[in-house]
Amino acid sequence: MRKKVICLILGGGRGTRLFPLTKSRSKPAVPIAGKYRLIDIPIANCIHSGLNRIFVLTQFNSVSLHRHIANSYKFDSFGGGFVEILAAQQTMQHESWYQGTADAVRRNLSYFSDQGVEMVLILSGDQLYRMNFQEMIDEHMKSKADATIATLPVDERTAASCGIMKIDAAGRITDFLEKPKTPEALAKVRTDPDRLERHGVESKGRAYLASMGIYLFNYKTLVELLEENDATDFGKELFPHAIPRRRVQSFLFDDYWEDIGTIGSFHQANIDLTKDDPPIDFAMEEHLVYTRPRFLPCSRLLGGVRVDHALIGDGCQIRGGTVIEHSVVGLRTMIDGDVTIRRSYVMGADDYEMDADLIENDRLGRPPIGIGAGCQIEGAIIDKNARIGAGSKITNVKGVIDFEESPDYVIRDGIIVIPKNAVIPEGTII
């Protein structure tokens, strides 16, 4: 059966809520946990579930994502597996961009219609979680469902920002409402906590089932639903149309899941990885997350560096007197002496600077790539190849929540973001 399942990972839209991290890359290509990309998470979940026929649908700023997938995922010729890009394109039938998630899938059905497909698993490319999709497939087949939606129990406050479903005693979805705000709307889709517990999930005050954006369809059902109406989005249009007409089942998931939709959630998800008991342990041998092999040297910590609750990527050089706490330091990060980094994500660099580059820096009067001596960084995201001049303080001491009027940085959700390739002069205070 696994060979009859095709996985579609949606590359997402413009990613405006993650800007400026998405200024030159798509959401799934955003670096996470020091050495990975967000796209590595759903691909790893597919591979560990025995599903290795994977298409990635892309549209916006997709060059770096294409390059990462081409350099990371190469299957042998005997297993029949692949990770293949399906980029948005103009055709004789369509000359516009994808109009939504359902529209993106509709336009690409022809690419796998002749591969003996019986089920289609549709995933998002910008979520952080671990899931065995085989359990979802088993539940789907056992319930004889036409479609299955992975759902997560949430409380009333969270429910107002999610697509919420109500289920019957057999786990069939009977009602769906997108982002219910009013007490009347919430009451309509509230699920009895006892019903959740009968399905093996402790309610813990969570009486609402939120869609995780993970869908499993019978191939025939998916084609029929996409052909019988012009729905452009699964959550807002296709499922409200399908639920009264088809058997749409809920697959309850009760573990860590984070939708990386905003700067605040992205920053917190990375900082959470530095905890004693992180919500996702990337060191789990039975469920490793794969990424591009870079063959970098071990990181060098020189002369009295103090590191507490931190992730340090490969190929870094950190000089004496530096303190790093509750932070993630990405690949090839150069950190000079007496630097303090707290609750921050420093993404690192794409390449090392050579002697000629350093001479050019001196000529132009710009700092080298990395963090200069004596800098203080707290509650920040420093994107790749940024040049932070010596003595700079990036701490948001005034507690600004949102600020976007500077070309050198933005503040979103109280987090300072230094864009990719930015140059911050010596002694700058942000």
Secondary structure, 3 states (H helix, E strand, C coil): CHHHEEEEEECCCCCHHHCCCCCCCCHHHCEECCCEECCHHHHHHHHHCCCCEEEEEECCCCHHHHHHHHHHCCCCCCCCCEEEEEECCCCCCCCCCCCCHHHHHHHHHHHCCCCCCCEEEEEECCEEECCCHHHHHHHHHHCCCCEEEEEEEECHHHHCCCEEEEECCCCEEEEEEECCCCHHHHHHCCCCHHHHHHCCCCCCCCCEEEEEEEEEEEHHHHHHHHHHCCCCCHHHHHHHHHCCCCCEEEEECCCCEEECCCHHHHHHHHHHCCCCCCCCCCCCHHHCCCCCCCCCCCCEECCCCEEEEEEECCCCEECCCCEEEEEEECCCCEECCCCEEECCEECCCCCCCCHHHHHHHHHHCCCCCEECCCCEEECEEECCCCEECCCCEECCCCCCCCECCCCCCEEECCEEEECCCCEECCCCEC
